[in-house]
Amino acid sequence: MKLGRLKLTIVALVLAPCTPFAASTDVSIVGPNPELPPPTHALVPVVDIAPAIGWAPGAKPRAPDGLAVAAFARGLDHPRWLYVLPNGDVLVAETNAPPREASGLRAKLMRLFMKDAGAGVPSANRITLLRDADGNGAAEVQVPFIEGLNSPFGMALVGNDLYVANADAVLRFPYVAGATRITAKGTQVTDLPAGRNHHWTKSLLASRDGQKLYVTVGSNSNVAENGMTEEEGRAAIWEIDLPSGNKRLYATGLRNPNGMAWERTTQALWTVVNERDELGNDLVPDYLTSVRRGAFYGWPYSYWGKHIDTRVEPQRPDLVATAVAPDYALGGHVAALGLCTAEGARLGARFADGMFVGLHGSWNRNPKSGYKVVFVPFSAGRPLTPMVEVLTDFLDTEGRAQGRPVGVAIDRQGGLLVADDVGNTVWRISLAAR
């Protein structure tokens, strides 16, 4: 059977019977103590991509009562990640996956479906600077800041050094406050696991003392089906010592960690993680968790602590015995990517303590899940339920993606910025005018 016919066969199998087109999440698999269902092993796994159509003129996502949403910048090229500089300038990584050959039927199918989802465009390989010069909540200045990168993602400023995580390395650039362009060639700080690069996004976070960088590296597979040699140094968070340039593994067993943030009460490192697929609609829930130095979080041998994944051979009961359960389930296949704390936000008392999470949206769940930005409230350094929807309506009534949220960040005025890689827009959420 040809690949195109196989794609159509899978679509027919997984989309019937039809369900209402609304991004949803079963509340039983959300929170600190999710009720995990038994795994299912379907002959044909669910594939349900939301076709990317973009926003119609005048259309935009919806914020809850008391908040307002407006475009901060439009006309971008697949904006994925955000970083706010001390002077208020906003950097946005316009980026996509590096060119690579799909290997295996699963990978080839994924590439076909991701094109429909708006993720098949070539990477602009650029960081763009956005500046709200008059403070009106929109960027009047929109200029290329660093070009010629290799699928850039994470960014972090330490002193006068701007660090950028490409798909294969961390680079350092000289930064001058107020500059609108960097033309200097970046200096490589360290290489990063690349190769097949199934999960290519590499997020960055600097320690508060500026001595260390933390970088996320996702797995090269779903459950190590390419062998563990392909996973060397992956499914992990690395710690880079900036004075020496040395790096070491900080935590492992995290299938695809993305955004990171410091929890302001405990100063602990937190991250969001995309878990494995093909175990059913609600397994395994993507999650938000604190990250302990030296901890192992299960992948690929187990999930949510010590739930064994029987697909993985050979098994490692010695590692499973040490597996740490995550702190907070976000729902099945929601594709949690963006993460930032509410520190500095001016969005009212209900958003004073907690973390904002960008849920990019499912590709293998029916009904769809994610496709929104949520807020997880915290108290005394721990997450609470229920989480609150902050930005929704990224899907239209026919289940098509008008936009998909990725990176989130608090700007200098206390608004929440959201990178939308299908809508090619950065949205800004603020308190609604009374």
C-alpha positions as CSV (number, residue, x, y, z in Angstrom):
1,M,0.0,0.0,0.0
2,K,1.3,3.4,-0.9
3,L,2.0,5.9,1.9
4,G,-0.7,8.3,0.7
5,R,-3.3,5.6,0.7
6,L,-2.2,4.4,4.1
7,K,-2.5,8.0,5.4
8,L,-6.1,8.2,4.1
9,T,-6.9,4.8,5.6
10,I,-5.7,5.8,9.0
11,V,-7.6,9.1,8.9
12,A,-10.8,7.2,8.0
13,L,-10.3,4.7,10.9
14,V,-9.5,7.2,13.6
15,L,-12.0,10.0,12.8
16,A,-15.1,7.9,12.8
17,P,-17.5,8.2,14.5
18,C,-17.2,12.0,14.5
19,T,-17.1,13.8,17.8
20,P,-17.6,17.5,18.6
21,F,-14.6,19.6,17.6
22,A,-13.5,21.1,20.9
23,A,-10.2,20.8,22.7
24,S,-11.0,18.9,25.9
25,T,-9.2,17.2,28.8
26,D,-10.5,14.6,31.1
27,V,-10.4,16.1,34.6
28,S,-9.5,12.7,36.1
29,I,-6.1,12.9,34.4
30,V,-5.3,16.4,35.5
31,G,-3.7,17.5,38.8
32,P,-1.3,16.0,41.3
33,N,-3.0,12.6,41.6
34,P,-4.3,11.6,38.2
35,E,-6.4,8.5,37.8
36,L,-4.5,6.7,35.1
37,P,-6.5,4.3,33.0
38,P,-5.1,0.9,31.8
39,P,-3.0,1.2,28.6
40,T,-4.5,0.2,25.3
41,H,-2.5,-1.1,22.3
42,A,-4.6,-0.3,19.2
43,L,-3.6,-1.9,15.9
44,V,-4.0,1.5,14.3
45,P,-3.2,4.3,16.7
46,V,-5.3,7.5,16.8
47,V,-4.1,10.2,14.5
48,D,-6.2,13.4,14.6
49,I,-4.4,16.5,13.4
50,A,-6.1,19.9,13.4
51,P,-5.5,21.3,9.9
52,A,-3.8,24.7,10.1
53,I,-5.8,27.5,8.5
54,G,-4.6,30.6,10.4
55,W,-6.8,33.5,11.7
56,A,-9.4,35.2,9.6
57,P,-9.2,39.0,9.5
58,G,-10.3,40.4,12.9
59,A,-10.4,37.0,14.6
60,K,-8.3,36.3,17.7
61,P,-8.3,33.8,20.6
62,R,-10.5,34.4,23.6
63,A,-9.4,35.5,27.1
64,P,-11.6,35.0,30.3
65,D,-13.7,37.8,31.8
66,G,-11.4,40.5,33.3
67,L,-8.6,40.0,30.7
68,A,-8.2,41.3,27.2
69,V,-6.2,39.9,24.3
70,A,-4.6,41.8,21.4
71,A,-1.9,41.2,18.8
72,F,1.5,42.3,20.0
73,A,3.2,41.5,16.7
74,R,1.9,39.9,13.5
75,G,3.3,38.7,10.2
76,L,6.0,36.5,11.9
77,D,7.4,33.3,10.4
78,H,6.5,30.4,12.7
79,P,7.2,32.1,16.0
80,R,7.9,29.5,18.7
81,W,9.8,30.9,21.7
82,L,10.0,34.2,23.6
83,Y,12.5,36.0,25.8
84,V,12.0,39.4,27.4
85,L,15.1,41.5,27.8
86,P,15.7,43.8,30.8
87,N,15.0,46.9,28.8
88,G,11.6,45.5,27.7
89,D,12.5,44.4,24.2
90,V,11.1,41.0,23.3
91,L,13.0,38.4,21.3
92,V,11.1,35.8,19.4
93,A,12.6,32.7,17.8
94,E,11.2,32.2,14.3
95,T,12.1,28.6,13.8
96,N,11.1,25.1,12.9
97,A,12.7,21.6,12.7
98,P,16.0,21.2,10.9
99,P,16.0,19.3,7.6
100,R,16.2,15.6,8.3
101,E,15.3,12.3,6.6
102,A,12.3,10.5,8.0
103,S,13.3,7.0,9.0
104,G,10.6,4.3,9.5
105,L,6.9,4.3,8.7
106,R,5.9,6.1,11.9
107,A,8.3,9.0,11.2
108,K,7.2,9.3,7.6
109,L,3.6,9.4,8.6
110,M,4.3,12.0,11.2
111,R,6.0,14.3,8.7
112,L,3.0,14.1,6.4
113,F,0.5,14.9,9.1
114,M,2.7,17.7,10.6
115,K,2.6,19.4,7.2
116,D,-1.2,19.6,7.5
117,A,-0.7,21.0,11.0
118,G,1.4,23.9,9.8
119,A,4.7,22.5,11.1
120,G,6.2,21.6,7.7
121,V,7.4,25.0,6.7
122,P,11.2,25.6,6.4
123,S,12.8,27.2,9.4
124,A,13.5,30.9,9.2
125,N,16.5,30.3,11.5
126,R,16.1,33.8,12.9
127,I,15.6,35.6,16.1
128,T,13.6,38.8,15.7
129,L,13.4,41.8,18.1
130,L,10.1,43.3,19.0
131,R,9.9,46.7,20.7
132,D,6.9,48.4,22.1
133,A,8.4,51.9,21.8
134,D,5.4,53.9,23.0
135,G,4.1,51.4,25.6
136,N,0.7,50.9,24.0
137,G,0.9,47.1,24.1
138,A,2.0,46.5,20.5
139,A,5.4,46.3,18.9
140,E,6.1,49.2,16.5
141,V,9.6,47.9,15.9
142,Q,10.0,44.4,14.4
143,V,13.5,43.7,13.0
144,P,15.8,40.7,12.5
145,F,18.1,40.5,15.5
146,I,20.2,37.4,14.8
147,E,20.1,35.5,11.5
148,G,21.7,32.4,10.0
149,L,21.0,30.1,13.1
150,N,20.2,26.4,13.1
151,S,16.7,25.9,14.3
152,P,17.1,28.2,17.3
153,F,14.8,27.9,20.3
154,G,15.9,28.8,23.9
155,M,17.5,32.2,24.8
156,A,19.0,33.5,28.0
157,L,20.8,36.7,28.8
158,V,23.6,36.6,31.4
159,G,25.4,39.9,32.0
160,N,26.4,41.1,28.5
161,D,26.2,37.6,26.9
162,L,23.2,36.4,25.1
163,Y,23.0,32.6,24.9
164,V,21.0,30.9,22.1
165,A,20.2,27.2,21.9
166,N,20.4,25.9,18.4
167,A,19.2,22.3,17.6
168,D,22.8,21.1,17.9
169,A,24.7,23.6,20.2
170,V,24.5,26.5,22.6
171,L,26.0,29.7,21.2
172,R,27.1,32.9,23.0
173,F,26.7,36.4,21.4
174,P,27.8,39.8,22.7
175,Y,24.8,41.9,23.7
176,V,24.5,45.7,24.1
177,A,21.4,47.0,25.8
178,G,19.1,48.7,23.3
179,A,20.8,47.2,20.2
180,T,18.5,46.2,17.4
181,R,20.8,43.8,15.7
182,I,23.7,41.4,16.4
183,T,26.0,40.7,13.5
184,A,28.9,39.0,15.4
185,K,29.3,35.3,14.8
186,G,28.3,33.3,17.8
187,T,30.8,31.4,19.9
188,Q,30.0,27.8,20.6
189,V,29.7,27.1,24.3
190,T,28.9,23.4,24.0
191,D,27.5,20.9,21.6
192,L,24.1,19.3,22.2
193,P,22.8,15.9,21.2
194,A,21.4,16.1,17.7
195,G,21.7,13.5,14.9
196,R,18.3,12.1,14.1
197,N,16.8,14.9,16.3
198,H,13.3,13.6,16.6
199,H,12.7,16.2,19.3
200,W,14.8,19.2,18.2
201,T,13.7,22.0,20.5
202,K,16.3,23.0,23.1
203,S,15.1,25.4,25.8
204,L,17.4,27.5,28.0
205,L,17.2,28.8,31.5
206,A,19.9,30.6,33.5
207,S,20.5,30.2,37.2
208,R,19.7,33.2,39.3
209,D,23.4,33.8,40.1
210,G,24.3,33.6,36.4
211,Q,26.8,30.8,36.9
212,K,24.9,28.0,35.2
213,L,22.7,27.3,32.2
214,Y,20.1,24.6,32.0
215,V,19.1,23.1,28.7
216,T,16.4,20.6,27.7
217,V,17.0,17.8,25.3
218,G,14.1,15.6,24.1
219,S,14.2,12.0,23.2
220,N,14.9,10.6,19.7
221,S,11.8,8.4,19.6
222,N,8.5,7.5,21.2
223,V,9.8,4.7,23.5
224,A,13.3,4.0,22.4
225,E,12.2,2.0,19.3
226,N,15.5,3.1,17.6
227,G,17.6,1.7,20.4
228,M,19.1,3.3,23.5
229,T,22.3,4.2,21.7
230,E,20.2,6.8,19.8
231,E,19.2,8.2,23.1
232,E,22.6,9.0,24.5
233,G,22.4,12.2,26.5
234,R,18.8,12.7,25.5
235,A,15.4,12.8,27.4
236,A,17.2,14.9,29.9
237,I,18.0,18.3,31.3
238,W,21.7,19.3,31.2
239,E,23.5,21.7,33.5
240,I,26.2,23.8,31.9
241,D,28.8,25.5,34.1
242,L,29.4,28.8,32.3
243,P,32.9,29.7,33.8
244,S,34.4,26.4,32.7
245,G,32.0,25.4,29.8
246,N,31.7,21.9,31.3
247,K,28.3,20.2,31.3
248,R,26.7,17.3,33.1
249,L,23.3,15.6,33.2
250,Y,21.1,17.3,35.8
251,A,18.0,15.0,35.5
252,T,17.1,12.1,33.2
253,G,14.1,10.0,32.1
254,L,12.2,13.1,30.9
255,R,10.9,12.1,27.4
256,N,10.6,15.6,25.9
257,P,11.1,18.5,28.4
258,N,10.5,21.9,27.0
259,G,9.9,25.2,29.0
260,M,11.6,25.7,32.3
261,A,11.1,28.1,35.1
262,W,12.2,28.9,38.7
263,E,9.4,28.6,41.3
264,R,9.7,31.9,43.2
265,T,8.9,30.5,46.7
266,T,11.2,27.5,46.8
267,Q,13.6,28.5,44.0
268,A,13.2,25.0,42.6
269,L,13.6,24.2,38.9
270,W,10.3,23.3,37.2
271,T,9.7,22.0,33.6
272,V,6.9,20.8,31.4
273,V,7.3,17.4,29.6
274,N,5.6,15.7,26.6
275,E,5.1,12.1,27.5
276,R,4.9,9.0,25.2
277,D,2.2,8.1,22.7
278,E,0.2,5.1,21.5
279,L,-1.1,3.9,24.9
280,G,-4.6,5.4,24.5
281,N,-6.4,8.7,24.6
282,D,-5.4,9.5,28.1
283,L,-2.0,7.9,28.4
284,V,0.5,9.1,29.2
285,P,-0.5,12.6,30.6
286,D,1.9,15.4,29.8
287,Y,3.0,17.0,33.0
288,L,4.4,19.9,35.0
289,T,7.0,18.9,37.5
290,S,9.8,20.1,39.8
291,V,13.1,18.7,38.8
292,R,15.5,17.2,41.3
293,R,19.2,17.0,40.7
294,G,20.2,13.4,39.8
295,A,16.5,12.2,39.6
296,F,15.2,9.7,37.0
297,Y,11.7,10.3,35.8
298,G,11.0,6.9,34.1
299,W,11.3,7.2,30.3
300,P,11.4,4.9,28.5
301,Y,11.0,2.1,31.0
302,S,8.1,3.5,33.0
303,Y,5.7,6.4,33.3
304,W,4.2,8.4,36.1
305,G,6.6,6.8,38.5
306,K,6.7,3.1,38.4
307,H,4.0,2.2,35.8
308,I,6.0,-0.1,33.5
309,D,5.8,0.3,29.7
310,T,5.9,-3.3,28.5
311,R,6.8,-2.2,24.9
312,V,10.4,-1.4,25.9
313,E,13.0,-4.2,25.7
314,P,15.1,-5.0,27.5
315,Q,13.4,-3.8,30.7
316,R,15.4,-2.1,33.5
317,P,13.7,-2.8,36.8
318,D,16.7,-1.3,38.6
319,L,16.0,2.1,37.1
320,V,12.2,1.8,37.4
321,A,12.7,1.2,41.2
322,T,14.2,4.7,41.4
323,A,11.7,6.5,39.1
324,V,10.2,9.7,40.5
325,A,6.6,10.5,39.8
326,P,5.8,14.0,38.4
327,D,4.1,16.7,40.4
328,Y,1.1,17.6,38.2
329,A,-0.7,16.0,35.2
330,L,-1.8,18.5,32.5
331,G,-3.9,16.0,30.5
332,G,-3.3,13.4,27.8
333,H,-1.4,14.5,24.7
334,V,-1.9,18.2,25.3
335,A,1.7,18.9,24.1
336,A,2.8,21.2,26.9
337,L,5.6,23.4,25.5
338,G,5.6,27.0,27.0
339,L,6.2,27.7,30.7
340,C,6.7,30.8,32.8
341,T,6.0,31.8,36.3
342,A,3.5,34.5,37.2
343,E,6.3,36.6,38.8
344,G,6.0,40.1,37.5
345,A,2.5,39.6,36.1
346,R,-0.1,42.2,36.5
347,L,-3.2,40.2,35.7
348,G,-5.1,40.3,38.9
349,A,-5.1,38.4,42.2
350,R,-6.2,35.0,40.7
351,F,-3.0,35.0,38.6
352,A,-0.6,36.2,41.3
353,D,1.1,32.9,42.2
354,G,1.5,30.0,39.8
355,M,2.7,29.2,36.3
356,F,1.4,29.7,32.8
357,V,1.6,26.8,30.4
358,G,1.3,26.9,26.6
359,L,-0.5,23.7,25.4
360,H,0.3,23.3,21.7
361,G,-2.4,20.7,21.1
362,S,-2.7,17.0,20.4
363,W,-2.2,15.2,17.2
364,N,-3.2,11.7,18.4
365,R,-6.3,12.1,20.6
366,N,-10.0,12.1,19.8
367,P,-11.4,14.5,20.9
368,K,-8.5,16.9,20.6
369,S,-6.9,18.2,23.7
370,G,-4.7,21.2,24.5
371,Y,-4.8,24.1,22.0
372,K,-4.9,26.7,24.8
373,V,-2.9,28.5,27.4
374,V,-3.6,27.6,31.1
375,F,-2.6,28.8,34.5
376,V,-1.7,26.4,37.3
377,P,-2.1,28.1,40.7
378,F,0.5,27.5,43.3
379,S,0.5,27.8,47.1
380,A,3.6,27.5,49.3
381,G,5.6,26.3,46.2
382,R,3.1,23.5,45.2
383,P,0.6,23.3,42.4
384,L,-3.1,23.3,43.0
385,T,-6.3,22.4,41.2
386,P,-8.2,23.4,39.2
387,M,-6.0,24.9,36.5
388,V,-7.5,28.0,34.8
389,E,-8.0,28.6,31.1
390,V,-6.3,31.8,30.1
391,L,-6.4,31.8,26.3
392,T,-8.7,29.5,24.2
393,D,-10.6,29.2,20.9
394,F,-7.5,28.3,18.9
395,L,-9.7,25.7,17.2
396,D,-12.6,26.7,15.1
397,T,-16.0,25.0,15.1
398,E,-14.8,22.5,12.5
399,G,-11.7,21.4,14.4
400,R,-9.2,23.4,12.4
401,A,-6.3,25.2,14.0
402,Q,-6.6,29.0,13.7
403,G,-3.5,29.1,15.9
404,R,-1.4,27.0,18.2
405,P,0.2,28.4,21.4
406,V,3.9,27.7,22.2
407,G,6.1,30.0,24.2
408,V,4.8,32.2,27.0
409,A,6.5,35.0,28.8
410,I,5.7,38.0,31.1
411,D,6.6,41.3,29.6
412,R,8.0,44.3,31.5
413,Q,4.5,45.9,31.9
414,G,3.1,42.7,33.4
415,G,1.3,41.4,30.4
416,L,1.4,37.7,29.2
417,L,2.9,37.2,25.8
418,V,2.1,34.1,23.8
419,A,3.8,32.9,20.6
420,D,1.4,31.4,18.1
421,D,3.2,29.4,15.5
422,V,0.2,28.7,13.2
423,G,-1.3,32.2,13.5
424,N,2.2,33.7,13.0
425,T,1.4,36.2,15.8
426,V,2.6,37.0,19.3
427,W,-0.5,37.7,21.4
428,R,-0.6,39.9,24.5
429,I,-3.0,39.4,27.4
430,S,-3.6,42.2,29.9
431,L,-6.2,43.4,32.4
432,A,-9.3,44.5,30.6
433,A,-10.1,48.2,30.8
434,R,-12.8,48.9,33.4
